[in-house]
Amino acid sequence: MHKLKSVVGRFALGAALASLPLALMAQTSSKPSPSTPEGRISPADKKFVVQAAQGGMAEVELGKLATEKASSDEVKKFGQRMVDDHTKAGDQLKELASSKGIQVPDKLSPKDQMTKDRLSKLSGEQFDKAYMSDMVKDHTQDVSDFRRESASGKDADVKNFASATLPTLQDHLRQAKELAPSSRSASNNMKGSQ
């Protein structure tokens, strides 16, 4: 009889242990997996994150170029600000994207690479004028995109990122517009003295 109780006890213990993985799986399956958040983020929010990451990376690369090639100290300072501000925002965006299961680009888009190549061939005031013109155009688009996302984004975290970043981009645009005319007038003054 003792043997029978021992066998039944071991059988019950074995059955309990065998069912444990099923119970654990049932508990963990109700928790979101790391890939689940991507399925819940709207396509528009995902597109915004990817494009914002792509654009920010381009601003950093072009800003580095400006610190090397610009003739104007103001344009060099602006370029350094682009590197600093867009690196910081890019790091925040990468963290956000990772938490949402979104893969962000790790290299420049073909369009941004063409812009970088074009600007790389310029120097001095020609560079200043072309770079600042691009910065006005890019930041006009950025402000529009970030304003739209902060108003109509579906994902609260993405919407908050857009809202928090928008004032900095608006300031970049204001500064770019201030510098662009001075680059043009410097270029015009140079043409007039030739």
WOGIHU-V885907 format. One record per run of one state. SS is the DSSP state (@ for helix, = for strand, . for the rest). FROM is the first residue (numbers start at 1). TO is the last residue. If there is no record, write none. Layout:
SS_FROM_TO / SS_FROM_TO
This chain:
._1_1 / @_2_29 / ._30_35 / @_36_40 / ._41_42 / @_43_69 / =_70_70 / ._71_72 / @_73_99 / ._100_109 / @_110_120 / ._121_123 / @_124_152 / ._153_155 / @_156_192 / ._193_194
